[in-house]
Amino acid sequence: MSKRNLTLLTDLYELTMMQGYYEKGQNEKVIFDVFFRQNPCNNGYSVCAGLDQVIDYIKNLHFTYEDVDYLRGLGIFKEDFLHYLSGFHFSGDIYAIPEGTVVFPKEPLLKVIAPIMEAQLVETAILNIINHQSLIATKTSRIVFAANGDGIMEFGLRRAQGPDAGLYGARAAMIGGCVGTSNVLAGQMFDVPVMGTHAHSWIMSFPDEYTAFRTYAEMYPDNCTLLVDTYDTLKSGVPNAIRVFREFKDSEKPLNKYGIRLDSGDLAYLSKEARKMLDDAGFPEATICASNDLDEFLLHDLKMQGAAIDSWGVGTNLITSKDCPSFGGVYKLAAIQNEEGEFVPKIKISENTEKITNPGNKTIYRIYEKESGKIKADLICFADEVIDTEQDLLLFDPIETWKKTKLSGGTYTVREILVPVFKNGECIYKSPVLKEIATYCRAEKDTLWDETKRLFYPHRVYVDLSKKLYDVKKSLLDQMNMTD
């Protein structure tokens, strides 16, 4: 897919605010944070995704003549502002957490430092991209966990909410842990394995099931998975599949990779019966693949019931994250630069304490237990703060401050997880290829405790504030209360 100019992929109020800033001569440098407040699907963590498309979006950010003419036709923008837009380009800095990183609520996934008009314009598209891909990567990660080592294939294109959701959802699914996708264009664009079998219509187009199976096996001897539930799985489908497997074996042209797919019925019962039939016939290496409206909960139950399934094709519930269809990322102002070049922290308050923002120019340190390499907590602090791992470190919950943990010096390690992506409008970050991101994501999930990865009631990973950041936040809140 060719690069697209998505400059007008924005909410109208971003442009009307930009015009207001322009008329007031207000274009000071600001900082906006992208973060989310809750993990989707009641998960214990999320998987960050979408940065590569954000980079493409920023690189291609400009208003064409057609864009400006369209905006002129709306009748709400003045000519001097439209002239400014015709020469617009992004000149700011962007920091982000690399794709495939496990992330947690309240911490900035991405930080924009730019003149306010530029920072305002990019809000909508950045949220659209990060929210969608992080949602699908997180949902996929849950499904992969439930499969407990079995391969998960992304089969959701026909149920996705449009071509872009299908393409970039497939990309996010690969980050989350899928072994392949049925989406051929995604395979081409992102250089990932494409996988699939055949439909019931293939079977129905032949005089009988056996002929359909044999024809397919002749065409694809190196990848022959036969769909066995068109008529009767155990009385017709599996016996006909075994007949074909045996004929090829007896002809001294055995199939190199073969098996069956189940797409309906009681998958636990049918798979166990089919496994016994295949084994008794001398085909223990034949694989069993299953599909049919699967999600992590059904996979979990089927595994508990001893289903004899080797791989899973997951479609609708994965590509749409059906039970939790939005990620909930937000874009909030954190600081404004004053005339001396210093960033003055800004805070949004709310009667809901969960919605009170963290002010200032921040970064994130991931704290690991040195002995196990597992994540102990994430620490949000000011960008100029440095952690000395030889010193004791006090972590405390920023809301329930009596919850404190003291880490002794030398018992923990740290890693700064926000990295520079754009500097003065120029991209200085090279995105890894998708396969490398997927490998990195697997390693990231290995740093989580088992209690955090479980599907039900996962353990919460704490995101704490440094003492310096906490004090500034408390001071701002106190000032707000005094003003009221």
C-alpha positions, 0 to 999 in steps of 0.5 A: 500500500502506498504512503497516504497523506492523512493530514485531514484525518483529524477532528474539525475542532483541531483545525478550529483551535489551530486557527484560534492559536494562529489569530492570537499569535499563540504558538508556544512549544507545548508537551502532550502525552498519549496514555490510557487509563485501563487495560482492555479486556480486564487484562493485566497489561497492554501491548503497545503498537502502531508507532510505525504507522504514526511515523509514516503519518508524521513524515507525510504530514502536509496540506495539499492544494486540494486540502486547502481548497476543501477547507476554504469551501467550509467557509469557516477558515480565513485566508491568512490561516489557509496560507499558513496551512499551505506551508505547514510541516511538523517541526517538533519532537516525538518520544515513544515506547517501542512497539511490542513493549508491554505497557500499563495504565497512566504512563505516556506511550508517546510524547509530543513536544512541538509548537501548540498548533502542530501538537494540536493537529496530530492528536486525532490521527495519533490516537486513532492509530495507537488505540486501534493497533494496541487494542488488537495486539493486546487482545491477541496476546490474551488469545495466544496466552490461552492457547498455551503454546499452540499456534494462533492464526489471524483469520479476521479480515472479512469481519474487520471494520474495513480494509485498514482495520483488517490490514493493520489489525493483522499487523497488530495481531502478529505483534501480539503473537500470531504465527500467521494471517489469512490476509494476503495483502498484509502478508505482502505489506509486512512480510509475514506468513500467510495461511489458510485452507479451503471453504465449505464451498470447495467441498460442495462444488464437487460431486462428493467430499472424497473427490474434493479432498483428493483434488485439493491434496493433489494440488497442495501436497506440501500443505494439505489441511482438509475441512471435514465438517461440511456434511458429517465430521465423524461419519464422513469428513474424517473418514474421507480425509483418512482415505485420501491420506492413506492413498497418498501414503500407499502411492509412495507420494506421501503428503508432507504436511497435512491434517484436518480443520474443524469449524463447527460442533463441539470442538472438544469432543470432535477433536478428541474423536478425530485424533483417535481415528487419525492415530488408529489409522496410522496418521499421528502426525496429522494436525488438527486445526480449529476455527468457529468464533473462538476467543481466549475464554473458549480456548481456555475451556477447550484446553481444560477439556483436553481438546486435541487441537494443534492450532487455532484460526481466530477471526471475529473476536480477535480482529474486532476485540469484540468484548472490548472494542476500544482502547481508551487512549487519551491525549492531554496537555502536560506542559507549556514552555515559558519565555525563559525556555522552561516547561511549566507543568500543567494539570487537568483535574477531575472529581474522578481521581483516576482522570487527574493527569500527571504534569510536566516533561516526563519519562518512564523508567522500568524497574526490574528485580535484578535476580529474576529479571521480572518487572517490579514497577514502572516509575514516571518521573521528570525527564531530567531525573536519573536513577542510581541503582546502587541507592535505595529506591522508594516506590509509592502509589500516587493515589493510595500513598500509604502503599510503599515499597522500598527497593534496596540498592543493588537489588534492581535494574532500570531501563528508560522505555521512552525513546526519541523518534522525531527531533526537530521534525526529522525522524531519527528512529528506524522501526524494526521489521514486523518479525523483529517486533513480534520477537521482541514482544515475546521477550517483553512478556517473559518479563511479566510475572505469571500472575500478571499474565493470567486471564482472570483477575490478573495481578496489577503492575504498579505505575508509580511517580517519583517523589519530585513529580509527586510533590509538583503534582500535589503542589498544583492540586493544592493551588487549585484547591486554594483558588477554588 
